[in-house]
Amino acid sequence: MSSPASFRMQPLTVQSLAKQFCHGHYVNTVDARLWRQTFEYIVQMQALPGLDTSSIAALWSQYGGDLRALIKNDALVLSVLKKCLPNAQSHPANGLTLYRGESWFLFDQDQIGFCWTPSEALATTYAKGLNAVESGGVLLKCFAPADAILAAPATAGEIKHNLYICDPGRLLRLTTLALFPKP
């Protein structure tokens, strides 16, 4: 008979966390250092076996803000997103107008996030709510050319969320539509 100690989970390694991420699984019990090392490892990998782009897009849509806050390196995050979301999703060939509710602090630091929506109302909700908690929020509007879109809603179930994952550095005509105070 095995002792209870034999049933303990093994600690996550960079390699095992990278595998989890590439399958679209978020592990929220991992510290920032291990996530940064994992993203560095993913960037260096030649091939990403078992890469599930739609699951990674869904993971990023839900937990991207958390990962971004842990990693604190937007260039590294962008490198991973470009590698893991190789523009495989369907998206408008001519690009589209998108909105984002960003925190004023990040906007002021020129650290605009990756998730955007064609819904001004949804972006306003974020600008007034979750993304306004620390410093107030800002409602942004831009034009996203096709080459700026890393992932788009692929199925009817995802379209209700209307989230596009974009390369913020490739977005055009960025405009501030409204500012919201800290709640």
C-alpha positions as CSV (number, residue, x, y, z in Angstrom):
1,M,0.0,0.0,0.0
2,S,1.3,3.5,-0.9
3,S,1.8,6.1,1.7
4,P,-0.1,9.4,1.4
5,A,3.2,11.1,0.5
6,S,3.4,9.1,-2.7
7,F,0.1,10.8,-3.9
8,R,1.5,14.3,-3.7
9,M,1.7,16.2,-6.9
10,Q,5.1,16.7,-8.3
11,P,6.1,20.4,-8.4
12,L,5.7,22.0,-11.8
13,T,8.7,22.6,-13.9
14,V,9.2,25.1,-16.7
15,Q,8.7,22.2,-19.2
16,S,5.5,20.9,-17.6
17,L,4.0,24.4,-17.2
18,A,4.9,25.1,-20.9
19,K,3.0,21.9,-21.9
20,Q,0.0,23.0,-19.8
21,F,0.0,26.4,-21.4
22,C,0.3,25.0,-24.9
23,H,-2.7,22.8,-24.2
24,G,-4.7,25.9,-23.0
25,H,-4.6,25.2,-19.3
26,Y,-3.9,28.0,-16.8
27,V,-2.3,27.1,-13.5
28,N,-3.0,29.9,-11.0
29,T,-0.9,28.5,-8.2
30,V,2.4,29.3,-10.0
31,D,4.5,32.2,-8.9
32,A,5.6,35.0,-11.3
33,R,9.2,33.8,-11.6
34,L,8.2,30.3,-12.9
35,W,5.7,31.9,-15.4
36,R,8.4,34.3,-16.7
37,Q,10.9,31.3,-17.1
38,T,8.1,29.3,-18.8
39,F,7.4,32.1,-21.3
40,E,11.1,32.5,-22.0
41,Y,11.3,28.7,-22.5
42,I,8.3,28.7,-24.9
43,V,10.0,31.5,-27.0
44,Q,13.2,29.4,-27.3
45,M,11.4,26.2,-28.2
46,Q,11.8,25.1,-31.9
47,A,8.5,23.3,-32.0
48,L,5.5,23.4,-29.8
49,P,4.0,19.9,-29.7
50,G,0.4,19.6,-28.9
51,L,-0.2,23.3,-29.5
52,D,-4.0,24.1,-29.2
53,T,-4.4,27.6,-30.5
54,S,-8.1,27.9,-29.8
55,S,-7.6,26.8,-26.2
56,I,-4.7,29.2,-25.8
57,A,-6.8,32.1,-27.2
58,A,-9.6,31.2,-24.7
59,L,-7.1,31.0,-21.9
60,W,-5.7,34.4,-22.8
61,S,-9.1,35.9,-23.1
62,Q,-9.9,34.8,-19.5
63,Y,-6.6,34.9,-17.7
64,G,-4.3,37.1,-19.9
65,G,-4.6,40.0,-17.5
66,D,-3.4,37.8,-14.6
67,L,-0.5,36.4,-16.6
68,R,0.5,39.8,-17.9
69,A,0.5,41.1,-14.3
70,L,2.7,38.2,-13.1
71,I,5.1,38.3,-16.0
72,K,5.5,42.1,-16.2
73,N,7.2,41.9,-19.6
74,D,4.9,42.8,-22.5
75,A,7.6,42.1,-25.1
76,L,8.0,38.6,-23.8
77,V,4.2,38.1,-23.6
78,L,3.8,39.3,-27.2
79,S,6.5,36.9,-28.4
80,V,4.7,34.0,-26.8
81,L,1.3,35.1,-28.2
82,K,2.8,35.4,-31.7
83,K,4.3,32.0,-31.4
84,C,1.3,30.3,-30.0
85,L,-1.4,32.1,-32.0
86,P,0.1,32.1,-35.5
87,N,-2.8,34.1,-37.0
88,A,-4.7,30.8,-37.5
89,Q,-8.1,32.1,-36.5
90,S,-10.4,33.6,-39.1
91,H,-10.6,37.4,-39.0
92,P,-11.7,40.2,-41.3
93,A,-9.2,40.5,-44.2
94,N,-9.4,44.3,-44.1
95,G,-9.2,44.7,-40.4
96,L,-11.8,46.3,-38.1
97,T,-12.5,49.0,-35.5
98,L,-12.0,47.7,-31.9
99,Y,-12.3,49.1,-28.4
100,R,-10.6,48.5,-25.1
101,G,-11.2,49.5,-21.5
102,E,-7.7,50.0,-20.1
103,S,-6.5,51.1,-16.7
104,W,-5.3,54.7,-16.8
105,F,-2.0,53.7,-15.1
106,L,-1.1,51.2,-17.9
107,F,-2.3,53.6,-20.6
108,D,-0.1,56.4,-19.1
109,Q,2.8,54.0,-19.1
110,D,2.1,53.1,-22.8
111,Q,1.4,49.5,-21.8
112,I,-1.8,48.8,-23.7
113,G,-3.3,45.3,-23.3
114,F,-3.8,42.6,-25.9
115,C,-7.6,41.9,-25.7
116,W,-9.9,44.1,-27.7
117,T,-13.6,44.0,-28.7
118,P,-15.8,45.5,-31.5
119,S,-18.3,46.3,-28.7
120,E,-17.9,49.8,-27.3
121,A,-20.3,48.9,-24.5
122,L,-18.2,45.9,-23.4
123,A,-15.0,48.0,-23.5
124,T,-16.8,50.7,-21.5
125,T,-17.7,48.2,-18.8
126,Y,-14.0,47.3,-18.4
127,A,-13.0,51.0,-18.5
128,K,-15.4,51.8,-15.7
129,G,-15.0,48.6,-13.7
130,L,-12.3,46.0,-13.5
131,N,-9.6,48.0,-15.3
132,A,-10.4,51.2,-13.4
133,V,-9.9,49.7,-9.9
134,E,-6.3,50.9,-9.3
135,S,-6.1,54.2,-11.1
136,G,-9.3,54.9,-13.1
137,G,-10.0,53.8,-16.6
138,V,-9.8,54.9,-20.2
139,L,-11.9,53.9,-23.1
140,L,-9.8,53.4,-26.2
141,K,-10.7,53.0,-29.9
142,C,-8.4,51.9,-32.7
143,F,-8.3,50.3,-36.1
144,A,-6.8,46.8,-36.1
145,P,-5.4,45.9,-39.5
146,A,-5.6,42.1,-40.2
147,D,-1.9,41.7,-39.4
148,A,-2.4,43.1,-35.9
149,I,-5.0,40.4,-35.0
150,L,-3.3,37.4,-33.4
151,A,-6.6,35.6,-32.6
152,A,-10.3,36.2,-33.4
153,P,-13.5,34.7,-32.1
154,A,-13.6,31.4,-34.0
155,T,-16.9,29.9,-33.1
156,A,-20.4,31.1,-32.3
157,G,-19.8,30.4,-28.6
158,E,-16.7,32.6,-28.6
159,I,-18.3,35.4,-30.7
160,K,-20.6,36.4,-27.8
161,H,-17.5,37.5,-25.9
162,N,-16.2,39.4,-29.0
163,L,-12.6,39.3,-27.9
164,Y,-9.8,39.7,-30.4
165,I,-6.2,39.2,-29.2
166,C,-4.1,41.9,-30.9
167,D,-0.5,43.1,-31.1
168,P,-0.9,46.6,-29.5
169,G,2.1,47.9,-31.4
170,R,0.4,47.3,-34.8
171,L,-2.9,49.0,-34.0
172,L,-3.6,52.2,-35.9
173,R,-5.4,55.4,-35.1
174,L,-5.5,54.9,-31.3
175,T,-8.0,57.4,-29.8
176,T,-9.1,58.1,-26.2
177,L,-12.9,58.2,-26.1
178,A,-13.5,58.7,-22.4
179,L,-11.8,58.7,-19.0
180,F,-13.4,57.2,-15.9
181,P,-12.5,57.8,-12.2
182,K,-11.3,55.2,-9.8
183,P,-14.4,53.5,-8.4
